[in-house]
Amino acid sequence: MSMNWEKKFEDLYLSLKNGTALFPTKQVRDLTRIDLGNQFSLIIAVDSDGGIGSLPADVVKCSDYLLGRFAIRVPLMEIIACGALPLAAFDMLTLPMHPHGTEIINGIRAELAEAGLGMDFPLSGSTEDNVPTSMTGIGTVVLGLVKEVDFRPGKSKVGDQVLCLGLPKSGPADVVRLEDREIIKVSELKRVMRVEGIHDVLPVGSRGVLYEARQMATLAHMNFIPVNQSAVDMHKSAGPSTCVLVSCQPEAELKLLKLLELPLTNVGYLAHA
């Protein structure tokens, strides 16, 4: 890094310390992007779950371990999908460390491992060990670092197909299982990111495929044109990001078909605004 950038960074730090400036920050879809200078940005992705778990008042029942897996995968997938490199993860639990917190953290660690992040990957958080709770609540955060050239959001091109990889599923309507071959895994997402001809990648959240496809188009200053009849429910929640959207050139679809054993659905294309 150049001395010029180091001087600018030092000046910005001193201004921040004196309360006279803030780091340039921008909201990009569900991501917070903090400009560090020299074409690098810190990316922050967050998610939360409530009423899902093994406590008496939880509405959707599942094991603590499974909750940990799905709770961290949402911000983790958002960080990976935007092209950033994960730096650290955090969990905030509204229940005691033992026995529930320990099992949730085991699930988080397993999902990080699915993404190729080992036991030395930084993971920290907090639990509620003072006040008895009858319902599970969890917040998750993943930090990432990205260089401008690798940042995907907004890089879709006119004429791109928009493909849905996996199917939208969410509790309580669906039983979401790790072994379900109709939902995308973090390890599969990482393989998708290496496919040539893919421009933007966006995990689908609770607002559904149509909403996310329109967000993808808007950020690239385009319109999303949906197919007349889609095999995917365009409005259904994808809960813990059980599917992702990709904008890509037509030839990339063939590569994805060979790479993945997932439902792959063409949901529309991108056109001039």
N, C-alpha and C positions, 0 to 999 in steps of 0.2 A: 504494500500500500504506500502511496506517495506521501511525502512529508506534508504536501499541501493539504491532503485529506486529513492527516493527523492533526494539523494545526486547526483546521475548521472544526474537527470533532472536539478538540480541547476547548476551543472558544465556545462551542455550543454547550458543552458540559458546564463550563463556568457560568454561562448565562442561565442555565437550568438551576444551578446551585444558588445563584443570586435571585432567582425568581423572576427573571426578566425575559425568559424565552421558554419554549417547549419544543420537544422533538417534533418534526413534521409527521402528523399522523393522518391516516386515511382509512375509512371503512370500505372494504371491497367485498361485496356480498356479506357473508357472515364472518369475514376475517377482518381483524384489525392489523393494519400494516404501518409499522413505524420506520421511517426513513433514517437509516444510519449513515447515509452518505456513501460516496464511492460506488454507487449502484447496488448497495446491499440494503436489505430491509429485514427487520424482525417481524415475524408473523405470529399472531396469537389467535388460536381457535378455542372455543369453549362450548360446553354443552351441560345439560342438567337433566336429572330424572327424579321423579317423585311418585310415591305410591307404588313402586315396583320393587319387589324383593320378597323376603321371607318373614317380615314382621307381621303381627296380628292385623294391623289396619291397612296393610298393603292391598291395593285393588287388584293388581296383576301379580300373581304369585310366580316367583322363580327363585332359583338358588342364588345365594350371595355371589358365588363364583361366576355364574352366568351374567349377573348384573354387571360385575366388574368388566367382563369381556366386552359387553355391548356398550357400556357407558363410556369407555375410553376410545372405542373405535370411531365414534363420530368425529371428535376433534382431530384424532390421528389421521383419519382418511381425508379430512379437509386440508390438513397441512401437506400431506403427500400429494393430493390431487392438484394443489396450486403450484407444485413444483419445488416446494421448500424442503429443507432437510430438518428432521426433528432434532431439537436440542434438549428438551426436558419435558416432563409431564407432571401434573399435579392432580390430586383428588381431595375433595372436601366432603366429608361424610357426616351425616346427622345422626350417627349411631356409634356405639362403643367399639373400641378396637377389637375386643374379644367377646364373642367369637366372630361376629359378623364382619367387622372391619378387616380382619385378617384374611377372610375368604374373598372379600371383594378385591383386596389388593392382590391376592393370588391370581384372580381373574384378569386384573389389569396387567400384571406382569406377563401372563400368558398371551394376551393380545399384543403387547409390545414385542414379544418374541415372534409372534406371527408376522410382524413387520420387519423382522431381522434385527431387532434391538435387544441386546443381551441384558444380563442381570446388572451390568455396570451402567446401564442407561439411567440418567438421573430421574428419580421419581420421589416426590415428596407430597405431603398433604396434612390433613388434620381430621380428628374424630371428635365426637361428642361423648365424653366419658363422665360428665357431671349430671346431666339432666336425663332422666329416663324418657325414651321415645318409643312410640308404638307404630310409627310409619317410617319407611326408608326414604331418605333424600340424599342425593349425591350430585356434586358438581365436578366437572373435569375440565382441565386446561392442558393444551399442548402448545409449546413454543417451537417455532421453526426459524430457519435462516434461509434467505433466498437472494440470489443475484437477479437483477432486472431481466437478463436474457432468458432466464429459466422460469420466470413467473408466468403462469398459464392464463389466468383470467383476462378476458378481453381480447384474446388472440385468435378467436374464431374467424373464419373467412367466408365471404359470400359464396353460397352454393354448398357449403358444408352440410353433410347429413348429420342429424342428431340421433344417436343410437342410445338405447337404454340397455345397460348390461345388468342382468338380474331382474328380479321382480320386486315391486313395492310391497312390503309386509310390515305389519305393526300390531302390537297388542293393544287392547284385548281381543280384537277381531281375529288375529292370527296368533298361533304359537310359533314364536321365532326361535329357531334352533340353530346351533353352530353347524351341525352336519347337513343342513338343508342345502342342496345343490342348486337351488333357485335364488340364493342370495350370494352376493359377491364377498369374497374374503379380502382382507388387507393385503395378503401376499399376492393375490390375483391383481389387485389394483396396482401394485408396484410393477408387475409385468406389463400391464396396460400402458403405464407411463413411458415405457421404452419403445412402444410401437411407432414407427415412422408414419407420418401423415395425420396424426392426432394433434389437434390444436388446443382444445380446452377440455378439461375434465371436471365434473361437478357432482359430488355426492348428493343424492336426493334426500331431503328431510321430511318433516311432518306436513309440509304444504303441498307435496306431490310433484309429479313429473312435469305437468304443464307449467306450474309456477316457476320451477327451477329452469326449465328450457327458456322461458321468457326472460329470466334473469341473465342467463348465459347470452342471449341475443342482445339484450339492452346494453350490457357492458361492452359489447363489440359494436354498438351503434347499428344494430340490424333488427330485423323482425323475425320471429319464429313462426313458421308456417306448419301447423300440425297436419299429419295424414288424416284422411277422411274418417277412417275407422281403425283405431289402434287395438292391438291385442293386449296392450297394457292399460290398466285403469289410470288415466292421466291425472286424476284428482286424489287418488288414495295415498295416505301417509306411507312413507317408507321407513318410519320409525328410526331405528339405529342405522340409517344409511344402508339398507339392504340392497340398493341398486345405485348405479351411478350413470350419469349422462356423459357422452363424449361427442364433441363436434369434430368431424374428420372428413377427409377426402374419401371418395367411394372405394378406392383400392384398399384403404385401411380396414374396411369391414371384413374383407376376405382374410386378412391377417388375424383379426380378432376371432373369427370363426374357427380358425385353426389353433389359436392359442388357448381359448377358454372353453370350458364345458358348462356354460351358463346360457340361460335364455338371452337371446340378443334380438332386440326389436327396434326397427326403424320407426321413430315416432314423429319425424318431420325433417325440415331443412331450414337453413338460414338464408334470408333474402335481404336486399337493400331496404333500408328504412324508408 
